[in-house]
Amino acid sequence: MEPILGTTLDELRQRTSLKWRAYDDEVLPLWVAEMDVRPCPSVVEAVTTAMQAGDTGYPAEVDARSAATHGAGSTARTDYADALAGLAKRRWDWEFTPDQTLLVPDVMIGVSEVLRVLTDPGDAVVVNSPVYPPFYGFIGLVDRRAVEAPLGADHRVDLEELDRAFARARAGGRRAAYLLCNPHNPTGTVHTTDELVAIAALAAEHGVRVVVDEIHAPLVYAEARHTPYVTVPGGEDGIAVISPSKGWNLAGLKAALAVAGPAAAGDLARVDDMVTHGASHLAVRAHLAAVSAGEDWLDALVDELDANRMLLRELLAERLPEVRFRMPGATYLAWLDCRPLGLGEDPAEIFRTRGKVALNSGPSFGTGGAGHARLNFATSPEILTEAVDRMASCV
């Protein structure tokens, strides 16, 4: 079988997505979270079949409230929720039912709408910096303010920092939420069950509600295990948002699912039904095919990503030994501490202008990002090797 991450540079240059159109052809793009994969065959078949049949209308996976509102009867279609519940049970022993879920356009839109329900304008949302930059943007978009609780030097949640951040967030008796990234982007940290239990206890103590982005959950390596937040003691009133889009490289096919913990179903029910309208019917069909018939492909992909993270460690040790790199337990993202290289606040700019390699800028990830860069290693070993060689030429 051909390697999933074996797509050649010439083939990749034919793509028209953001990753391959943001920079000139002389730049190797190892930045935005798109993978250079050969697509999952079951997904290709599902989308092709739908297109050939003209099955390009609205998604049927609306919830019961929306179905009744729009005259579709009282019985909701739950194929998407059922499929993702099956995946969650098989891979993480997480059980939920369709009445605990809501179809949303993508993870960040789902997070935003949940934050609207759990907090008021001007309220605080705690985040663990450095963190996925759109966390800040979407928090601001819904008129909330980000309060940082920086990760520790080991890239793990610092409970003392979190305690202080929760106290600041709740000052004056205002409502507050905690937007947790699990697994964490950009560090690839996989939060342990014990850590999540401690987080839940701290949130309960302060009266902070927890919303969790679990989009990278399918991409966890063998030495770690993903624990869904809402399954741990104390996490029952959390709300998670999940999607197959990262695991199967389907960012351009938008659909996701918000899943309420057992004690939060009433909160999720207060999210406006109109939010379901942004999900794509073709995306739902693609995601269904991915989780129902594409798990072998996913497992093979994770094996190749595992080999790439090992290769990256070797390449950095040989060519850029000053760069500090902690192996991620999940994702295909490497968080590189480039401060010893003396390249300033934003080493990604130097790598792009001098080495013609595009990485993500560390400062955009918030406090703790200065002097860092995020590298996407979901590409062929040949491209990864060339990229590190170019980076080394800068110093």
C-alpha positions as a Python dict, from the first residue, in 0.01 Angstrom:
ca = {
    (1, 'M'): (0, 0, 0),
    (2, 'E'): (123, 348, -82),
    (3, 'P'): (217, 559, 220),
    (4, 'I'): (-65, 786, 330),
    (5, 'L'): (193, 1061, 380),
    (6, 'G'): (362, 984, 50),
    (7, 'T'): (214, 1263, -161),
    (8, 'T'): (485, 1428, -370),
    (9, 'L'): (559, 1798, -370),
    (10, 'D'): (447, 1827, -733),
    (11, 'E'): (112, 1669, -644),
    (12, 'L'): (72, 1891, -339),
    (13, 'R'): (137, 2203, -544),
    (14, 'Q'): (-184, 2125, -737),
    (15, 'R'): (-394, 2172, -424),
    (16, 'T'): (-582, 2499, -384),
    (17, 'S'): (-640, 2499, -7),
    (18, 'L'): (-497, 2758, 231),
    (19, 'K'): (-183, 2564, 312),
    (20, 'W'): (-74, 2551, -50),
    (21, 'R'): (-191, 2894, -164),
    (22, 'A'): (-77, 3126, 115),
    (23, 'Y'): (288, 3135, 3),
    (24, 'D'): (487, 3127, -320),
    (25, 'D'): (601, 2792, -456),
    (26, 'E'): (955, 2849, -329),
    (27, 'V'): (827, 2817, 30),
    (28, 'L'): (768, 2477, 193),
    (29, 'P'): (446, 2514, 397),
    (30, 'L'): (463, 2332, 730),
    (31, 'W'): (227, 2560, 913),
    (32, 'V'): (-157, 2545, 917),
    (33, 'A'): (-314, 2221, 1043),
    (34, 'E'): (-376, 2050, 711),
    (35, 'M'): (-212, 1715, 642),
    (36, 'D'): (-34, 1620, 320),
    (37, 'V'): (-223, 1290, 303),
    (38, 'R'): (-362, 1070, 34),
    (39, 'P'): (-734, 1079, 121),
    (40, 'C'): (-920, 805, 303),
    (41, 'P'): (-1080, 584, 32),
    (42, 'S'): (-1412, 548, 212),
    (43, 'V'): (-1443, 927, 229),
    (44, 'V'): (-1363, 966, -142),
    (45, 'E'): (-1624, 706, -229),
    (46, 'A'): (-1892, 867, -10),
    (47, 'V'): (-1839, 1218, -146),
    (48, 'T'): (-1811, 1098, -507),
    (49, 'T'): (-2131, 895, -475),
    (50, 'A'): (-2316, 1189, -327),
    (51, 'M'): (-2200, 1424, -602),
    (52, 'Q'): (-2287, 1179, -878),
    (53, 'A'): (-2634, 1135, -729),
    (54, 'G'): (-2686, 1509, -691),
    (55, 'D'): (-2715, 1455, -316),
    (56, 'T'): (-2598, 1808, -239),
    (57, 'G'): (-2879, 1953, -30),
    (58, 'Y'): (-2919, 2037, 337),
    (59, 'P'): (-2803, 1799, 611),
    (60, 'A'): (-3073, 1576, 756),
    (61, 'E'): (-2897, 1541, 1091),
    (62, 'V'): (-3090, 1819, 1261),
    (63, 'D'): (-3201, 1782, 1621),
    (64, 'A'): (-3562, 1732, 1721),
    (65, 'R'): (-3617, 2097, 1811),
    (66, 'S'): (-3502, 2219, 1470),
    (67, 'A'): (-3696, 1948, 1289),
    (68, 'A'): (-4018, 2053, 1457),
    (69, 'T'): (-3952, 2422, 1394),
    (70, 'H'): (-3900, 2369, 1024),
    (71, 'G'): (-4187, 2127, 971),
    (72, 'A'): (-3976, 1816, 934),
    (73, 'G'): (-4175, 1622, 1188),
    (74, 'S'): (-4083, 1525, 1542),
    (75, 'T'): (-3833, 1251, 1462),
    (76, 'A'): (-3476, 1372, 1431),
    (77, 'R'): (-3216, 1206, 1214),
    (78, 'T'): (-2923, 1112, 1433),
    (79, 'D'): (-2688, 930, 1193),
    (80, 'Y'): (-2401, 1170, 1264),
    (81, 'A'): (-2442, 1162, 1641),
    (82, 'D'): (-2478, 783, 1636),
    (83, 'A'): (-2164, 743, 1427),
    (84, 'L'): (-1954, 968, 1647),
    (85, 'A'): (-2091, 801, 1958),
    (86, 'G'): (-1980, 467, 1812),
    (87, 'L'): (-1631, 602, 1749),
    (88, 'A'): (-1615, 747, 2102),
    (89, 'K'): (-1720, 417, 2256),
    (90, 'R'): (-1472, 210, 2054),
    (91, 'R'): (-1171, 435, 2103),
    (92, 'W'): (-1224, 609, 2438),
    (93, 'D'): (-1498, 409, 2615),
    (94, 'W'): (-1714, 722, 2610),
    (95, 'E'): (-2088, 667, 2590),
    (96, 'F'): (-2338, 936, 2500),
    (97, 'T'): (-2678, 948, 2330),
    (98, 'P'): (-2804, 1174, 2050),
    (99, 'D'): (-3019, 1374, 2294),
    (100, 'Q'): (-2695, 1494, 2457),
    (101, 'T'): (-2567, 1638, 2127),
    (102, 'L'): (-2608, 1920, 1880),
    (103, 'L'): (-2483, 1935, 1522),
    (104, 'V'): (-2265, 2246, 1471),
    (105, 'P'): (-2072, 2377, 1169),
    (106, 'D'): (-1727, 2324, 1319),
    (107, 'V'): (-1556, 2299, 1655),
    (108, 'M'): (-1488, 2670, 1707),
    (109, 'I'): (-1840, 2778, 1608),
    (110, 'G'): (-1974, 2515, 1847),
    (111, 'V'): (-1745, 2642, 2124),
    (112, 'S'): (-1855, 3000, 2059),
    (113, 'E'): (-2226, 2918, 2080),
    (114, 'V'): (-2179, 2721, 2400),
    (115, 'L'): (-1986, 3013, 2552),
    (116, 'R'): (-2279, 3242, 2468),
    (117, 'V'): (-2503, 3021, 2682),
    (118, 'L'): (-2268, 2962, 2976),
    (119, 'T'): (-2141, 3321, 3012),
    (120, 'D'): (-2252, 3679, 2958),
    (121, 'P'): (-2094, 3955, 2747),
    (122, 'G'): (-1780, 4082, 2917),
    (123, 'D'): (-1730, 3762, 3118),
    (124, 'A'): (-1395, 3584, 3129),
    (125, 'V'): (-1292, 3266, 2950),
    (126, 'V'): (-978, 3104, 3087),
    (127, 'V'): (-728, 2947, 2844),
    (128, 'N'): (-395, 2767, 2886),
    (129, 'S'): (-139, 2961, 2688),
    (130, 'P'): (37, 2901, 2459),
    (131, 'V'): (-277, 2783, 2285),
    (132, 'Y'): (-445, 2763, 1944),
    (133, 'P'): (-468, 3130, 1832),
    (134, 'P'): (-837, 3123, 1725),
    (135, 'F'): (-927, 3066, 2091),
    (136, 'Y'): (-849, 3433, 2146),
    (137, 'G'): (-1027, 3544, 1830),
    (138, 'F'): (-1350, 3356, 1894),
    (139, 'I'): (-1359, 3455, 2261),
    (140, 'G'): (-1343, 3817, 2148),
    (141, 'L'): (-1597, 3758, 1873),
    (142, 'V'): (-1864, 3664, 2128),
    (143, 'D'): (-1768, 3965, 2343),
    (144, 'R'): (-1591, 3769, 2614),
    (145, 'R'): (-1237, 3829, 2741),
    (146, 'A'): (-953, 3579, 2758),
    (147, 'V'): (-777, 3520, 3090),
    (148, 'E'): (-454, 3321, 3061),
    (149, 'A'): (-338, 3039, 3286),
    (150, 'P'): (-2, 2955, 3124),
    (151, 'L'): (111, 2594, 3098),
    (152, 'G'): (406, 2485, 3307),
    (153, 'A'): (755, 2437, 3166),
    (154, 'D'): (663, 2069, 3117),
    (155, 'H'): (376, 2173, 2886),
    (156, 'R'): (120, 2049, 3138),
    (157, 'V'): (-161, 2236, 3313),
    (158, 'D'): (-28, 2425, 3615),
    (159, 'L'): (-305, 2387, 3874),
    (160, 'E'): (-181, 2678, 4084),
    (161, 'E'): (-188, 2907, 3780),
    (162, 'L'): (-533, 2774, 3694),
    (163, 'D'): (-656, 2839, 4048),
    (164, 'R'): (-540, 3200, 4028),
    (165, 'A'): (-689, 3245, 3682),
    (166, 'F'): (-1025, 3106, 3794),
    (167, 'A'): (-1026, 3349, 4087),
    (168, 'R'): (-954, 3642, 3854),
    (169, 'A'): (-1220, 3525, 3611),
    (170, 'R'): (-1486, 3508, 3883),
    (171, 'A'): (-1399, 3846, 4039),
    (172, 'G'): (-1712, 4043, 4120),
    (173, 'G'): (-1926, 3728, 4104),
    (174, 'R'): (-1936, 3723, 3725),
    (175, 'R'): (-1993, 3399, 3538),
    (176, 'A'): (-1685, 3242, 3381),
    (177, 'A'): (-1584, 2951, 3161),
    (178, 'Y'): (-1267, 2754, 3098),
    (179, 'L'): (-1187, 2663, 2738),
    (180, 'L'): (-973, 2351, 2761),
    (181, 'C'): (-782, 2210, 2464),
    (182, 'N'): (-764, 1830, 2500),
    (183, 'P'): (-526, 1715, 2350),
    (184, 'H'): (-349, 2049, 2364),
    (185, 'N'): (-256, 2251, 2057),
    (186, 'P'): (32, 2344, 2001),
    (187, 'T'): (223, 2129, 2253),
    (188, 'G'): (56, 1794, 2181),
    (189, 'T'): (4, 1739, 2555),
    (190, 'V'): (-248, 1465, 2637),
    (191, 'H'): (-412, 1549, 2968),
    (192, 'T'): (-425, 1252, 3204),
    (193, 'T'): (-736, 1134, 3386),
    (194, 'D'): (-591, 1252, 3718),
    (195, 'E'): (-521, 1596, 3573),
    (196, 'L'): (-873, 1625, 3436),
    (197, 'V'): (-1024, 1519, 3770),
    (198, 'A'): (-819, 1789, 3945),
    (199, 'I'): (-928, 2045, 3685),
    (200, 'A'): (-1294, 1949, 3734),
    (201, 'A'): (-1261, 1984, 4113),
    (202, 'L'): (-1101, 2326, 4078),
    (203, 'A'): (-1370, 2441, 3834),
    (204, 'A'): (-1643, 2326, 4072),
    (205, 'E'): (-1475, 2506, 4363),
    (206, 'H'): (-1473, 2834, 4172),
    (207, 'G'): (-1803, 2788, 3989),
    (208, 'V'): (-1638, 2791, 3646),
    (209, 'R'): (-1797, 2597, 3358),
    (210, 'V'): (-1572, 2388, 3134),
    (211, 'V'): (-1594, 2375, 2753),
    (212, 'V'): (-1355, 2137, 2577),
    (213, 'D'): (-1211, 2133, 2226),
    (214, 'E'): (-1133, 1763, 2161),
    (215, 'I'): (-1077, 1783, 1787),
    (216, 'H'): (-734, 1615, 1802),
    (217, 'A'): (-858, 1317, 2007),
    (218, 'P'): (-824, 1064, 1718),
    (219, 'L'): (-452, 1148, 1683),
    (220, 'V'): (-303, 1013, 2008),
    (221, 'Y'): (11, 799, 2013),
    (222, 'A'): (54, 463, 2184),
    (223, 'E'): (224, 590, 2500),
    (224, 'A'): (-74, 812, 2586),
    (225, 'R'): (-450, 773, 2609),
    (226, 'H'): (-718, 1030, 2541),
    (227, 'T'): (-966, 1076, 2825),
    (228, 'P'): (-1281, 1269, 2733),
    (229, 'Y'): (-1328, 1541, 2992),
    (230, 'V'): (-1700, 1482, 3045),
    (231, 'T'): (-1633, 1120, 3147),
    (232, 'V'): (-1421, 1199, 3455),
    (233, 'P'): (-1566, 1248, 3804),
    (234, 'G'): (-1669, 1611, 3828),
    (235, 'G'): (-1673, 1660, 3451),
    (236, 'E'): (-2041, 1579, 3413),
    (237, 'D'): (-2141, 1944, 3365),
    (238, 'G'): (-1882, 2003, 3092),
    (239, 'I'): (-1955, 2034, 2722),
    (240, 'A'): (-1715, 1894, 2461),
    (241, 'V'): (-1702, 1970, 2091),
    (242, 'I'): (-1564, 1699, 1862),
    (243, 'S'): (-1519, 1636, 1491),
    (244, 'P'): (-1343, 1386, 1263),
    (245, 'S'): (-1204, 1677, 1062),
    (246, 'K'): (-850, 1671, 1202),
    (247, 'G'): (-812, 1293, 1220),
    (248, 'W'): (-918, 1242, 858),
    (249, 'N'): (-799, 1577, 715),
    (250, 'L'): (-1148, 1709, 640),
    (251, 'A'): (-1117, 2074, 744),
    (252, 'G'): (-1279, 2184, 417),
    (253, 'L'): (-1583, 1966, 486),
    (254, 'K'): (-1740, 2136, 784),
    (255, 'A'): (-1937, 1953, 1051),
    (256, 'A'): (-1890, 1888, 1421),
    (257, 'L'): (-2083, 1775, 1725),
    (258, 'A'): (-2127, 1943, 2062),
    (259, 'V'): (-2169, 1679, 2333),
    (260, 'A'): (-2304, 1765, 2676),
    (261, 'G'): (-2196, 1583, 2988),
    (262, 'P'): (-2483, 1415, 3173),
    (263, 'A'): (-2545, 1726, 3386),
    (264, 'A'): (-2516, 1977, 3100),
    (265, 'A'): (-2780, 1859, 2852),
    (266, 'G'): (-3011, 2141, 2960),
    (267, 'D'): (-2742, 2399, 2889),
    (268, 'L'): (-2674, 2260, 2543),
    (269, 'A'): (-3048, 2263, 2473),
    (270, 'R'): (-3040, 2642, 2516),
    (271, 'V'): (-2806, 2686, 2220),
    (272, 'D'): (-3005, 2835, 1932),
    (273, 'D'): (-3111, 2575, 1675),
    (274, 'M'): (-3005, 2806, 1393),
    (275, 'V'): (-2642, 2717, 1458),
    (276, 'T'): (-2703, 2375, 1299),
    (277, 'H'): (-2755, 2542, 962),
    (278, 'G'): (-2384, 2599, 904),
    (279, 'A'): (-2297, 2231, 883),
    (280, 'S'): (-2248, 2088, 535),
    (281, 'H'): (-2444, 1788, 410),
    (282, 'L'): (-2142, 1665, 212),
    (283, 'A'): (-1931, 1706, 524),
    (284, 'V'): (-2171, 1493, 726),
    (285, 'R'): (-2159, 1224, 457),
    (286, 'A'): (-1778, 1239, 450),
    (287, 'H'): (-1746, 1227, 828),
    (288, 'L'): (-1988, 934, 851),
    (289, 'A'): (-1777, 742, 600),
    (290, 'A'): (-1459, 829, 790),
    (291, 'V'): (-1573, 703, 1130),
    (292, 'S'): (-1772, 405, 1003),
    (293, 'A'): (-1529, 268, 743),
    (294, 'G'): (-1204, 459, 783),
    (295, 'E'): (-1058, 356, 1119),
    (296, 'D'): (-799, 127, 961),
    (297, 'W'): (-685, 423, 751),
    (298, 'L'): (-665, 636, 1067),
    (299, 'D'): (-458, 375, 1249),
    (300, 'A'): (-216, 352, 956),
    (301, 'L'): (-192, 731, 946),
    (302, 'V'): (-110, 752, 1318),
    (303, 'D'): (168, 498, 1264),
    (304, 'E'): (316, 714, 988),
    (305, 'L'): (282, 1028, 1199),
    (306, 'D'): (455, 847, 1483),
    (307, 'A'): (746, 767, 1251),
    (308, 'N'): (757, 1132, 1142),
    (309, 'R'): (775, 1266, 1496),
    (310, 'M'): (1067, 1030, 1560),
    (311, 'L'): (1231, 1147, 1238),
    (312, 'L'): (1181, 1510, 1336),
    (313, 'R'): (1350, 1448, 1670),
    (314, 'E'): (1648, 1292, 1493),
    (315, 'L'): (1669, 1571, 1236),
    (316, 'L'): (1660, 1842, 1498),
    (317, 'A'): (1923, 1665, 1709),
    (318, 'E'): (2154, 1646, 1405),
    (319, 'R'): (2092, 1980, 1236),
    (320, 'L'): (1949, 2213, 1503),
    (321, 'P'): (2059, 2065, 1837),
    (322, 'E'): (1999, 2394, 2019),
    (323, 'V'): (1625, 2378, 1950),
    (324, 'R'): (1431, 2240, 2245),
    (325, 'F'): (1166, 1991, 2138),
    (326, 'R'): (941, 1790, 2369),
    (327, 'M'): (779, 1496, 2189),
    (328, 'P'): (403, 1547, 2154),
    (329, 'G'): (178, 1271, 2284),
    (330, 'A'): (-84, 1360, 2023),
    (331, 'T'): (-145, 1571, 1711),
    (332, 'Y'): (95, 1621, 1420),
    (333, 'L'): (223, 1950, 1560),
    (334, 'A'): (566, 2019, 1706),
    (335, 'W'): (618, 2312, 1944),
    (336, 'L'): (975, 2426, 1895),
    (337, 'D'): (1157, 2638, 2152),
    (338, 'C'): (1399, 2829, 1932),
    (339, 'R'): (1516, 3083, 2189),
    (340, 'P'): (1869, 2939, 2209),
    (341, 'L'): (1911, 3019, 1837),
    (342, 'G'): (1886, 3392, 1904),
    (343, 'L'): (1634, 3452, 1626),
    (344, 'G'): (1423, 3693, 1826),
    (345, 'E'): (1058, 3695, 1926),
    (346, 'D'): (933, 3532, 1606),
    (347, 'P'): (1174, 3269, 1468),
    (348, 'A'): (908, 3156, 1218),
    (349, 'E'): (959, 3482, 1030),
    (350, 'I'): (1332, 3411, 999),
    (351, 'F'): (1273, 3054, 884),
    (352, 'R'): (1030, 3178, 620),
    (353, 'T'): (1232, 3472, 487),
    (354, 'R'): (1575, 3311, 500),
    (355, 'G'): (1501, 2939, 474),
    (356, 'K'): (1179, 2945, 273),
    (357, 'V'): (996, 2725, 526),
    (358, 'A'): (662, 2845, 662),
    (359, 'L'): (589, 2761, 1027),
    (360, 'N'): (333, 2913, 1263),
    (361, 'S'): (445, 3219, 1455),
    (362, 'G'): (493, 3146, 1826),
    (363, 'P'): (378, 3484, 1962),
    (364, 'S'): (33, 3435, 1808),
    (365, 'F'): (-26, 3153, 2061),
    (366, 'G'): (-26, 3397, 2353),
    (367, 'T'): (192, 3414, 2661),
    (368, 'G'): (475, 3163, 2634),
    (369, 'G'): (487, 3181, 2256),
    (370, 'A'): (773, 3429, 2211),
    (371, 'G'): (1081, 3265, 2065),
    (372, 'H'): (882, 2958, 1961),
    (373, 'A'): (738, 2822, 1637),
    (374, 'R'): (486, 2550, 1555),
    (375, 'L'): (582, 2296, 1289),
    (376, 'N'): (334, 2067, 1113),
    (377, 'F'): (507, 1731, 1052),
    (378, 'A'): (211, 1569, 871),
    (379, 'T'): (397, 1549, 542),
    (380, 'S'): (627, 1309, 363),
    (381, 'P'): (961, 1222, 526),
    (382, 'E'): (1135, 1376, 224),
    (383, 'I'): (961, 1712, 262),
    (384, 'L'): (1015, 1708, 638),
    (385, 'T'): (1387, 1644, 592),
    (386, 'E'): (1418, 1921, 335),
    (387, 'A'): (1234, 2162, 564),
    (388, 'V'): (1466, 2100, 861),
    (389, 'D'): (1769, 2135, 633),
    (390, 'R'): (1639, 2473, 520),
    (391, 'M'): (1574, 2580, 878),
    (392, 'A'): (1928, 2481, 975),
    (393, 'S'): (2065, 2696, 693),
    (394, 'C'): (1921, 3002, 868),
    (395, 'V'): (2159, 2968, 1163),
}
